[in-house]
Every structure is written in structure tokens, then in C-alpha cells.
Amino acid sequence: MDCFVYVLGSRAETRHLTYVGWTNDVMRRLKQHNTGKGARTTRGRAWVLLHSEWFPTRRAAMSREWHLKRDRKFRKKLALTIKDKRAARRMTMRA
């Protein structure tokens, strides 16, 4: 079973936020988070996909999720790219 670990990012007024999760369909899950049907902590914000990794098993994906949740340095580095990703997204939507 294909599983993915993903990191989402959102910008609050004074800080960057990240969310780490796992799923078998990253784009469906991102859509759920953005429509308020994801995890409670993600509701009410616009999220962008910052990072995803593929794993062959659910166990491997959940293990990686556990490690990413504890790696604040990596998540902060990803969060700083939010501005660049949103600009690229807007350019794509206009084309």
C-alpha cells in the first residue's frame, strides 16, 4: 500500500505554521485540510504543500511522521519557503 508523509505550511500574522501528517492520497488530504475537514488544528487556515515523501508501508510512513514532528529545524526551513510557493501558485493559476 502506497503511503505518504507530508508537511503543510501556513502563514499566521506573526509566525509560520507547519502541520505533519500521513495519508495514501496527498492531494485529497490537502483539499480536506483547506476545506475545514482535516485535523482540528488545521481548520480556518490556507495550507500549501511544502514537502512529501513516499513509503511502501503505513508503518514506515507513520515512523517518518513521528520523526518529522520532532524535527523543528527541518520544518522551520520548509516554512520559510511558504512565500515562494504561494507566489508560484498564483503564477500558475493566472496562466
C-alpha positions as a Markdown table, in Angstrom:
| # | Residue | x | y | z |
|---|---|---|---|---|
| 1 | Met | 0.0 | 0.0 | 0.0 |
| 2 | Asp | 1.5 | 3.4 | -1.0 |
| 3 | Cys | 1.6 | 5.9 | 1.8 |
| 4 | Phe | 2.9 | 9.4 | 2.0 |
| 5 | Val | 4.2 | 11.7 | 4.8 |
| 6 | Tyr | 3.5 | 15.3 | 4.1 |
| 7 | Val | 4.3 | 18.7 | 5.6 |
| 8 | Leu | 1.9 | 21.5 | 5.1 |
| 9 | Gly | 2.6 | 25.2 | 5.8 |
| 10 | Ser | 0.5 | 28.2 | 6.5 |
| 11 | Arg | 1.4 | 31.8 | 7.5 |
| 12 | Ala | -0.2 | 33.3 | 10.5 |
| 13 | Glu | 0.1 | 37.0 | 11.3 |
| 14 | Thr | 3.3 | 36.7 | 13.3 |
| 15 | Arg | 4.6 | 33.3 | 12.5 |
| 16 | His | 4.8 | 30.4 | 10.1 |
| 17 | Leu | 2.9 | 27.2 | 11.0 |
| 18 | Thr | 3.5 | 23.7 | 9.8 |
| 19 | Tyr | 1.5 | 20.5 | 10.0 |
| 20 | Val | 2.9 | 17.0 | 9.6 |
| 21 | Gly | 0.7 | 14.0 | 8.6 |
| 22 | Trp | 0.5 | 10.8 | 6.6 |
| 23 | Thr | -2.0 | 9.6 | 4.0 |
| 24 | Asn | -2.4 | 7.5 | 0.9 |
| 25 | Asp | -3.5 | 10.5 | -1.3 |
| 26 | Val | -1.7 | 13.7 | -0.6 |
| 27 | Met | -3.8 | 16.0 | -2.9 |
| 28 | Arg | -7.1 | 14.7 | -1.4 |
| 29 | Arg | -5.8 | 15.3 | 2.1 |
| 30 | Leu | -4.6 | 18.8 | 1.3 |
| 31 | Lys | -8.0 | 19.6 | -0.1 |
| 32 | Gln | -9.6 | 18.3 | 3.1 |
| 33 | His | -7.4 | 20.5 | 5.3 |
| 34 | Asn | -8.2 | 23.6 | 3.1 |
| 35 | Thr | -12.0 | 22.9 | 3.3 |
| 36 | Gly | -12.0 | 22.5 | 7.1 |
| 37 | Lys | -12.4 | 18.8 | 7.1 |
| 38 | Gly | -8.9 | 18.0 | 8.1 |
| 39 | Ala | -7.4 | 17.9 | 11.6 |
| 40 | Arg | -8.8 | 20.4 | 14.1 |
| 41 | Thr | -5.5 | 22.3 | 14.3 |
| 42 | Thr | -5.6 | 23.0 | 10.5 |
| 43 | Arg | -9.1 | 24.4 | 10.3 |
| 44 | Gly | -9.6 | 28.1 | 9.3 |
| 45 | Arg | -6.2 | 28.5 | 7.5 |
| 46 | Ala | -5.0 | 28.2 | 3.9 |
| 47 | Trp | -2.4 | 25.5 | 3.6 |
| 48 | Val | 0.2 | 24.7 | 1.0 |
| 49 | Leu | 2.1 | 21.5 | 0.5 |
| 50 | Leu | 5.7 | 22.1 | 1.4 |
| 51 | His | 7.1 | 18.5 | 1.3 |
| 52 | Ser | 6.0 | 14.9 | 0.8 |
| 53 | Glu | 7.8 | 11.6 | 0.9 |
| 54 | Trp | 6.6 | 8.1 | -0.4 |
| 55 | Phe | 6.8 | 5.0 | 1.7 |
| 56 | Pro | 5.8 | 1.4 | 0.7 |
| 57 | Thr | 4.1 | 0.7 | 4.1 |
| 58 | Arg | 1.9 | 2.5 | 6.5 |
| 59 | Arg | 4.3 | 1.6 | 9.3 |
| 60 | Ala | 7.2 | 3.3 | 7.6 |
| 61 | Ala | 5.2 | 6.4 | 6.8 |
| 62 | Met | 4.0 | 6.7 | 10.4 |
| 63 | Ser | 7.5 | 6.2 | 11.7 |
| 64 | Arg | 8.8 | 9.0 | 9.4 |
| 65 | Glu | 5.9 | 11.2 | 10.5 |
| 66 | Trp | 6.9 | 10.7 | 14.1 |
| 67 | His | 10.5 | 11.8 | 13.3 |
| 68 | Leu | 9.4 | 14.8 | 11.3 |
| 69 | Lys | 7.1 | 16.1 | 14.0 |
| 70 | Arg | 10.2 | 16.3 | 16.3 |
| 71 | Asp | 12.5 | 17.9 | 13.7 |
| 72 | Arg | 11.6 | 21.6 | 14.2 |
| 73 | Lys | 14.7 | 22.7 | 12.4 |
| 74 | Phe | 13.7 | 21.0 | 9.2 |
| 75 | Arg | 10.1 | 22.2 | 9.5 |
| 76 | Lys | 11.2 | 25.8 | 10.1 |
| 77 | Lys | 13.4 | 25.6 | 7.0 |
| 78 | Leu | 10.4 | 24.4 | 5.0 |
| 79 | Ala | 8.1 | 27.1 | 6.4 |
| 80 | Leu | 10.4 | 29.8 | 5.2 |
| 81 | Thr | 9.6 | 28.7 | 1.6 |
| 82 | Ile | 5.8 | 29.4 | 2.0 |
| 83 | Lys | 6.1 | 32.9 | 0.5 |
| 84 | Asp | 7.9 | 31.4 | -2.6 |
| 85 | Lys | 5.4 | 28.6 | -3.0 |
| 86 | Arg | 2.4 | 30.9 | -2.8 |
| 87 | Ala | 3.9 | 33.2 | -5.5 |
| 88 | Ala | 4.5 | 30.3 | -7.8 |
| 89 | Arg | 0.9 | 29.0 | -7.2 |
| 90 | Arg | -0.5 | 32.4 | -8.1 |
| 91 | Met | 1.5 | 32.5 | -11.3 |
| 92 | Thr | 0.3 | 29.0 | -12.3 |
| 93 | Met | -3.4 | 30.0 | -11.6 |
| 94 | Arg | -3.1 | 33.0 | -13.9 |
| 95 | Ala | -1.6 | 31.1 | -16.8 |
